[in-house]
Amino acid sequence: MILEAKNVYKTYGNKWNKQEVLKGIDLNVEKGEFTSIMGPSGSGKTTLLNVLSSIDRPSRGSIEIEGKALTKMKDKQLAEFRKRHLGFIFQEYHLLDTLTVKENILLPLSVKKVSKREADEKFHAVAEELGIMDIQDKYPNEISGGQKQRTSAARAFVHEPGLIFADEPTGALDSKSASDLLNKLSRLNEKRKATILMVTHDAAAASYSGRVIFIKDGQIYSQLHKGTESRQDFYQAILKTQAVLGGVQHDD
């Protein structure tokens, strides 16, 4: 297991006005898995991703990534762990406008003290895989949304993290750009054995993963495994579960 979460709770507010968002979640992710998390609006899926990725802390419970107990780390240790062992793909890209595509992608390597030659090799490998070599010298305001998200994905993969968290990575993309990104993520998952945990509201996006975890009212409701199913059949199975859950909205 690369990620183990046990009895995870997340509560906001105070004793007079409490909101329990996560209610005792147990979740394991194996190395090399591509897993999606889905659920209706307000189900807690984004909160769960934030807690699992150490962006936020759980109120109770334990979370381990690569055998390291995140819940026992101090803030500075967590920040260092995130930089070295985790990758992030956000809906809003989070690229730095003053840096080129290549410079944005190389940012995670700056904390690892890799040589320029090694950094260039890693950049070329991931940029080729994501089809963005030809825009490496452009700035974020000069490229499309799909290109921005592939740049964001390259930045997440370049330092070969143990686990990549993707928060609605196709949310701001048109359908062609979204399927292009998901095809490339799927290939990177297979080729690099990269572990990806993705939150999405979109059944089509989730159908690219090998497992979908559905949460409702802060608890795991059910899971679907793709197995040998075609992506189209898996997509239909996801839609059926969504219908039972009452639909999945954009906001959380």
C-alpha positions in Angstrom: 0.0 0.0 0.0 1.3 3.5 -0.8 -1.5 5.2 1.1 -3.4 4.0 4.1 -6.1 6.1 5.8 -7.8 4.8 8.9 -10.9 6.2 10.7 -10.4 9.7 9.3 -12.7 12.4 10.6 -12.8 16.1 9.6 -14.8 18.5 11.6 -15.1 22.3 11.1 -16.4 24.9 13.5 -16.5 24.9 17.3 -18.4 22.9 20.0 -21.5 25.2 19.5 -21.5 25.0 15.8 -19.9 21.8 14.4 -20.0 20.5 10.9 -18.7 16.9 10.5 -17.6 16.6 6.9 -15.7 13.3 7.0 -17.1 10.6 9.3 -14.6 7.7 9.8 -13.2 7.0 6.4 -11.0 4.0 5.8 -9.2 4.0 2.5 -6.2 2.2 1.0 -4.4 2.9 -2.3 -1.9 0.4 -3.9 1.2 1.5 -5.7 0.5 2.0 -9.4 -3.2 2.4 -9.0 -5.2 5.1 -10.8 -8.2 5.7 -8.5 -11.0 8.3 -8.7 -13.1 9.7 -5.9 -16.7 10.8 -6.7 -19.7 11.9 -4.8 -22.6 14.4 -4.8 -22.1 18.0 -4.0 -21.2 18.5 -0.4 -20.3 14.8 0.1 -16.8 15.7 1.3 -14.7 14.5 -1.7 -12.6 17.6 -2.0 -12.1 17.7 1.8 -11.0 14.1 1.7 -8.4 14.8 -1.1 -7.1 17.8 0.9 -6.8 15.7 4.1 -5.1 12.7 2.3 -2.7 15.0 0.5 -1.7 16.9 3.8 -3.0 20.2 2.5 -5.4 20.0 5.5 -5.2 18.0 8.7 -7.8 15.5 9.8 -9.5 16.1 13.1 -9.0 12.4 14.0 -7.6 9.3 12.4 -4.3 8.3 10.8 -2.9 8.8 7.3 0.3 7.1 6.1 2.0 7.6 2.7 4.9 5.4 1.8 4.9 4.2 5.4 5.3 7.7 6.8 2.7 8.9 9.3 1.5 12.3 8.0 -0.6 12.9 11.0 2.4 12.8 13.3 4.5 15.3 11.3 4.9 19.0 12.2 4.0 21.6 9.6 7.6 22.1 8.4 8.1 18.3 8.0 4.8 18.0 6.1 5.8 20.8 3.7 9.1 19.1 3.0 7.4 15.7 2.5 4.9 17.3 0.1 7.7 18.8 -2.0 9.7 15.6 -2.3 7.1 12.8 -2.4 3.8 14.2 -3.7 2.6 15.7 -7.0 -0.4 17.9 -7.5 -2.6 18.7 -10.5 -5.2 21.4 -9.7 -8.3 22.6 -11.7 -6.9 26.1 -11.9 -3.4 25.0 -13.1 -1.4 27.1 -10.5 1.3 28.0 -13.0 3.6 31.0 -12.4 2.9 33.6 -15.1 6.5 35.0 -14.9 8.0 31.6 -15.8 8.1 29.7 -19.1 6.4 26.3 -19.5 9.8 24.6 -19.0 10.6 26.7 -15.9 7.3 25.9 -14.4 7.7 22.2 -15.0 11.2 22.2 -13.5 10.2 23.9 -10.2 9.8 20.6 -8.2 13.4 19.6 -9.1 14.8 22.8 -7.6 14.4 21.3 -4.1 16.1 18.1 -5.0 19.5 19.5 -6.0 19.6 17.5 -9.3 22.2 18.5 -11.9 21.1 20.6 -14.9 21.7 17.6 -17.2 19.5 15.3 -15.1 16.8 18.0 -14.9 16.9 18.5 -18.7 16.6 14.7 -19.2 13.6 14.5 -16.8 12.0 17.5 -18.5 12.4 16.1 -22.0 10.9 12.7 -21.0 7.8 14.1 -19.4 7.3 17.0 -21.9 7.5 14.4 -24.8 5.0 12.1 -23.0 2.5 15.0 -22.5 3.1 16.6 -26.0 4.3 20.0 -24.9 7.9 20.1 -26.1 7.0 22.7 -28.8 5.7 25.2 -26.2 8.5 24.9 -23.6 9.6 28.5 -24.1 6.1 30.1 -24.0 4.5 31.7 -21.0 1.2 30.6 -19.4 -0.7 33.5 -20.9 0.4 32.4 -24.4 -1.0 28.9 -24.3 -4.4 27.2 -24.2 -6.2 25.8 -21.2 -5.4 22.2 -22.3 -1.7 23.1 -22.7 -1.7 24.7 -19.3 -3.2 21.6 -17.7 -0.7 19.3 -19.4 2.1 21.7 -18.2 0.6 21.3 -14.7 0.6 17.5 -15.1 4.2 17.5 -16.3 5.2 19.5 -13.2 3.4 16.9 -11.0 5.3 14.0 -12.7 8.7 15.4 -13.3 10.2 14.6 -9.9 8.7 11.1 -9.9 6.7 11.4 -6.7 5.2 8.4 -5.0 1.7 9.7 -5.3 -0.1 12.3 -7.5 -3.2 14.0 -6.3 -5.5 15.5 -9.0 -8.3 17.8 -8.0 -10.9 18.1 -10.8 -8.1 18.3 -13.4 -10.6 18.4 -16.4 -13.0 20.8 -14.7 -11.9 23.9 -16.7 -11.3 22.0 -20.0 -13.4 21.4 -23.1 -14.2 17.8 -23.9 -11.4 17.3 -26.4 -8.7 18.8 -24.1 -10.1 16.8 -21.2 -9.9 13.4 -23.1 -6.5 14.3 -24.4 -5.2 15.0 -20.8 -6.9 11.8 -19.4 -5.4 9.6 -22.2 -2.0 11.0 -21.4 -2.5 10.5 -17.6 -3.6 7.0 -18.2 -0.5 6.3 -20.3 1.8 7.8 -17.7 0.1 5.7 -15.0 0.8 2.5 -17.1 4.3 3.5 -18.3 5.7 5.0 -15.1 3.6 2.9 -12.7 2.6 6.3 -11.3 0.0 6.3 -8.5 -2.8 8.8 -9.2 -5.7 9.7 -6.9 -8.2 12.0 -8.6 -11.3 13.8 -7.4 -13.8 14.3 -10.2 -17.5 15.0 -10.8 -17.3 13.7 -14.3 -18.1 10.0 -15.0 -16.3 10.2 -18.3 -13.1 11.3 -16.5 -13.5 8.7 -13.8 -13.9 5.9 -16.5 -10.1 6.3 -17.3 -9.2 5.1 -13.8 -9.1 1.5 -12.6 -11.2 2.0 -9.5 -13.9 4.6 -8.4 -14.6 5.2 -4.8 -18.0 6.9 -4.2 -18.5 8.9 -1.0 -21.8 10.2 0.4 -22.4 12.3 3.6 -18.7 12.0 4.5 -18.6 8.2 4.3 -17.6 5.6 1.7 -20.8 4.5 0.0 -19.4 2.0 -2.6 -16.6 1.2 -4.9 -16.4 0.0 -8.5 -13.4 -1.8 -10.1 -12.9 -1.7 -13.8 -11.2 -5.1 -14.1 -11.4 -6.3 -17.7 -14.4 -4.1 -18.6 -14.1 -1.7 -21.5 -13.9 2.0 -20.7 -17.4 2.4 -22.2 -18.9 -0.3 -20.0 -17.1 1.1 -16.9 -18.5 4.5 -17.8 -22.1 3.1 -17.9 -21.5 1.4 -14.5 -20.3 4.7 -13.0 -23.4 6.5 -14.4 -25.7 4.0 -12.7 -24.0 4.4 -9.3 -24.2 8.2 -9.8 -27.9 8.0 -10.4 -28.4 6.0 -7.2 -26.3 8.6 -5.3 -28.5 11.4 -6.7 -26.1 12.9 -9.2 -22.8 14.6 -8.9 -22.5 18.4 -9.2 -19.6 20.6 -10.0 -19.2 22.3 -6.6 -18.3 20.6 -3.3 
